[in-house]
Amino acid sequence: MAELNLHQKLVQIRQEIGVFTKDTKGHGYSYVSGSQVLEKIQAKMNELNVLLYPKMNGIADDVFNYTTSKGNAKTDFVIKGDMVYIWQNADDPKDALEVPWKLYGQQDDISKAYGSALTYSERYFLLKFFNAPTDDDDPDSRDTKGKYGQTSNKASEKQLNFVKKLLEGKINEKNDFNTLYSYLKQSMGTDVDIENWTSQQASQAIKILKGGNSQ
């Protein structure tokens, strides 16, 4: 039997992946844990001698001062930068694939910020690289009385435009709109994009932006 190249091995790894279940909760939302992702592919990676490792490029740290939804002043450390994930065929080390990626993390301790950035980055890299579905992608799993049915509570266009205006007002040499938007979502504890926010989420964002300051 002919020896498999890296791309053929990655296809076989992808075939091991079923539907991921959002098995972990935090900051008010559910997500797929990193351990669940690795458990589904690690055995096949070992069997096929495939390596995955990160390469950092220009990682920067910053400070983000803001006011929580309860009115408390808070300072978080933010890690951001460019990186590359490298797939490598251990049977033929020259057979490798580099995938550019981004790194973001925000915590009240700089070491935790860096650690969470790596964990979050790896988890979503693997999910997106393998086009892995989650249980929310299954129409039969949706609760029509839950978040999928809350159309009446959706943020108004006026609210969302005001959030965007406040973000634009905080743009500086260090932080562009997209970076500030990423910080804001992390401060809110959500990974939901702005166009899908509820009225309560928009109000929370406005409160943070009015009381916070990015340095």
C-alpha positions, 0 to 999 in steps of 0.5 A, spaced: 500 500 500 502 506 498 504 511 503 499 517 504 501 524 503 499 529 509 493 531 505 490 524 505 492 523 512 488 529 514 482 527 510 482 520 514 483 524 520 477 529 518 473 522 517 473 520 524 469 527 526 462 526 527 458 532 530 461 536 536 456 537 542 457 544 546 459 540 552 462 546 556 458 553 559 462 559 561 460 567 561 453 565 559 454 561 553 455 554 551 461 552 547 465 546 545 471 544 549 478 543 547 478 536 550 472 534 546 476 536 540 482 533 541 479 526 543 476 526 537 482 527 532 488 525 537 488 517 536 488 518 529 493 523 528 497 518 532 496 512 528 497 516 522 504 520 525 501 527 524 503 533 528 500 539 529 504 545 532 503 553 533 508 558 530 507 565 533 508 571 529 509 578 533 504 577 539 503 583 542 499 585 549 495 591 551 491 593 557 483 594 557 480 598 562 472 598 562 466 598 567 462 591 568 455 591 567 454 591 574 458 598 574 465 595 577 471 598 574 475 592 571 482 592 568 484 586 563 490 584 559 489 583 552 494 578 548 493 579 540 497 577 534 498 573 528 500 566 528 501 560 524 498 552 525 503 547 522 501 540 520 506 536 519 507 529 516 512 525 521 513 520 516 516 525 511 517 532 515 518 536 509 511 534 507 507 540 511 502 545 511 502 552 514 495 555 515 495 563 517 491 564 524 489 569 529 490 569 536 486 573 541 485 572 549 483 577 555 483 575 562 485 579 569 492 576 569 497 576 563 499 569 563 491 567 563 490 571 557 496 568 553 493 561 556 486 562 554 488 565 547 492 559 545 486 554 548 481 558 544 485 559 538 486 551 537 479 549 539 476 554 533 482 552 528 480 545 529 473 546 528 473 550 522 479 547 519 475 540 519 469 544 517 466 540 524 459 541 525 456 542 532 449 540 535 447 547 534 447 546 526 442 540 527 435 543 525 432 538 530 436 540 536 433 547 536 429 549 541 423 553 538 422 556 545 429 558 546 434 563 543 432 561 536 425 563 537 427 570 541 426 574 535 422 579 539 428 581 543 433 582 538 437 589 538 434 594 534 438 597 528 438 604 532 442 600 538 447 597 534 448 603 530 450 606 537 454 601 539 458 601 532 459 609 533 461 608 540 467 603 538 469 608 532 470 613 537 475 609 541 479 607 535 486 609 536 493 607 533 494 601 537 487 598 536 482 598 530 475 597 529 475 589 529 480 589 535 476 593 539 470 589 537 473 583 539 475 586 546 468 588 547 465 581 545 470 578 550 468 583 556 461 581 555 462 574 555 459 572 548 461 569 541 455 572 538 456 577 532 453 583 533 448 583 528 445 577 532 445 581 539 439 581 543 436 588 546 439 586 553 446 585 549 446 591 546 445 595 552 450 591 556 455 593 550 453 600 550 454 601 558 461 598 557 463 602 552 461 608 555 464 607 562 470 603 559 477 606 556 482 602 551 489 604 552 
